[in-house]
Amino acid sequence: MEAILIIIKEKVEAACAKAGITVEQLGLKLGMSTQAINNRLKTGKFAQEELERMAALMGCEYHSLFVFPDGTKVE
């Protein structure tokens, strides 16, 4: 099975579209200006907690983890 890799900016934009909000609206909910959220998306530098908060605001969950062949998960 081939993996499809997308950058965090694309993931956030796709999640916003699914949630029916704009990136700018998400930024406002996070207390960020339009410029601030767009700048952060350009760099893609978000802490795990920030991504989880975004997900909560969109009514979904965010998962980022490593899964080893023996089933061990590092989240």
C-alpha atoms as a printed R data frame, in Angstrom:
   type eleno elety resid chain resno       x      y      z
1  ATOM     1    CA   MET     A     1   0.000  0.000  0.000
2  ATOM     2    CA   GLU     A     2   1.435  3.347 -1.018
3  ATOM     3    CA   ALA     A     3   1.326  6.148  1.544
4  ATOM     4    CA   ILE     A     4   0.095  9.579  0.547
5  ATOM     5    CA   LEU     A     5   2.067 12.325  2.227
6  ATOM     6    CA   ILE     A     6   0.631 15.793  2.672
7  ATOM     7    CA   ILE     A     7   1.982 18.712  4.628
8  ATOM     8    CA   ILE     A     8   0.323 19.984  7.799
9  ATOM     9    CA   LYS     A     9  -1.042 23.045  5.957
10 ATOM    10    CA   GLU     A    10  -2.965 20.766  3.594
11 ATOM    11    CA   LYS     A    11  -4.211 18.645  6.493
12 ATOM    12    CA   VAL     A    12  -5.522 21.677  8.377
13 ATOM    13    CA   GLU     A    13  -7.139 23.119  5.250
14 ATOM    14    CA   ALA     A    14  -8.808 19.783  4.444
15 ATOM    15    CA   ALA     A    15 -10.021 19.401  8.036
16 ATOM    16    CA   CYS     A    16 -11.428 22.934  8.004
17 ATOM    17    CA   ALA     A    17 -13.254 22.214  4.756
18 ATOM    18    CA   LYS     A    18 -14.734 19.022  6.226
19 ATOM    19    CA   ALA     A    19 -15.744 20.933  9.383
20 ATOM    20    CA   GLY     A    20 -17.363 23.662  7.283
21 ATOM    21    CA   ILE     A    21 -15.181 26.500  8.539
22 ATOM    22    CA   THR     A    22 -12.435 28.586  6.996
23 ATOM    23    CA   VAL     A    23  -8.852 28.595  8.167
24 ATOM    24    CA   GLU     A    24  -9.419 32.202  9.209
25 ATOM    25    CA   GLN     A    25 -12.389 31.176 11.382
26 ATOM    26    CA   LEU     A    26 -10.266 28.469 12.978
27 ATOM    27    CA   GLY     A    27  -7.571 31.038 13.654
28 ATOM    28    CA   LEU     A    28 -10.079 33.328 15.367
29 ATOM    29    CA   LYS     A    29 -11.272 30.446 17.553
30 ATOM    30    CA   LEU     A    30  -7.636 29.878 18.493
31 ATOM    31    CA   GLY     A    31  -7.190 33.572 19.290
32 ATOM    32    CA   MET     A    32  -4.983 34.189 16.245
33 ATOM    33    CA   SER     A    33  -5.246 36.822 13.565
34 ATOM    34    CA   THR     A    34  -5.644 35.787  9.932
35 ATOM    35    CA   GLN     A    35  -2.025 36.727  9.331
36 ATOM    36    CA   ALA     A    36  -0.825 34.731 12.336
37 ATOM    37    CA   ILE     A    37  -2.648 31.508 11.396
38 ATOM    38    CA   ASN     A    38  -1.504 31.792  7.779
39 ATOM    39    CA   ASN     A    39   2.098 32.356  8.857
40 ATOM    40    CA   ARG     A    40   1.975 29.351 11.178
41 ATOM    41    CA   LEU     A    41   0.505 27.203  8.415
42 ATOM    42    CA   LYS     A    42   3.323 28.242  6.065
43 ATOM    43    CA   THR     A    43   5.924 26.970  8.519
44 ATOM    44    CA   GLY     A    44   3.829 24.016  9.656
45 ATOM    45    CA   LYS     A    45   5.249 24.358 13.151
46 ATOM    46    CA   PHE     A    46   2.550 23.432 15.643
47 ATOM    47    CA   ALA     A    47   2.849 21.635 18.944
48 ATOM    48    CA   GLN     A    48   0.882 18.410 19.358
49 ATOM    49    CA   GLU     A    49  -1.348 20.208 21.862
50 ATOM    50    CA   GLU     A    50  -2.160 22.949 19.342
51 ATOM    51    CA   LEU     A    51  -3.190 20.413 16.718
52 ATOM    52    CA   GLU     A    52  -5.340 18.599 19.263
53 ATOM    53    CA   ARG     A    53  -7.004 21.911 20.209
54 ATOM    54    CA   MET     A    54  -7.660 22.664 16.523
55 ATOM    55    CA   ALA     A    55  -9.268 19.267 16.172
56 ATOM    56    CA   ALA     A    56 -11.456 19.805 19.218
57 ATOM    57    CA   LEU     A    57 -12.606 23.153 17.832
58 ATOM    58    CA   MET     A    58 -13.519 21.417 14.550
59 ATOM    59    CA   GLY     A    59 -15.352 18.588 16.312
60 ATOM    60    CA   CYS     A    60 -12.845 15.866 15.478
61 ATOM    61    CA   GLU     A    61  -9.692 14.249 16.856
62 ATOM    62    CA   TYR     A    62  -6.041 14.636 15.867
63 ATOM    63    CA   HIS     A    63  -3.700 11.656 16.096
64 ATOM    64    CA   SER     A    64   0.037 11.699 15.582
65 ATOM    65    CA   LEU     A    65   1.907  8.576 16.500
66 ATOM    66    CA   PHE     A    66   4.504  5.983 15.605
67 ATOM    67    CA   VAL     A    67   3.312  2.391 15.227
68 ATOM    68    CA   PHE     A    68   5.886 -0.414 15.398
69 ATOM    69    CA   PRO     A    69   5.489 -3.839 13.737
70 ATOM    70    CA   ASP     A    70   4.826 -5.450 17.136
71 ATOM    71    CA   GLY     A    71   1.873 -3.088 17.673
72 ATOM    72    CA   THR     A    72   3.658 -0.747 20.071
73 ATOM    73    CA   LYS     A    73   2.408  2.812 19.680
74 ATOM    74    CA   VAL     A    74   4.299  5.945 20.643
75 ATOM    75    CA   GLU     A    75   1.971  8.927 20.727
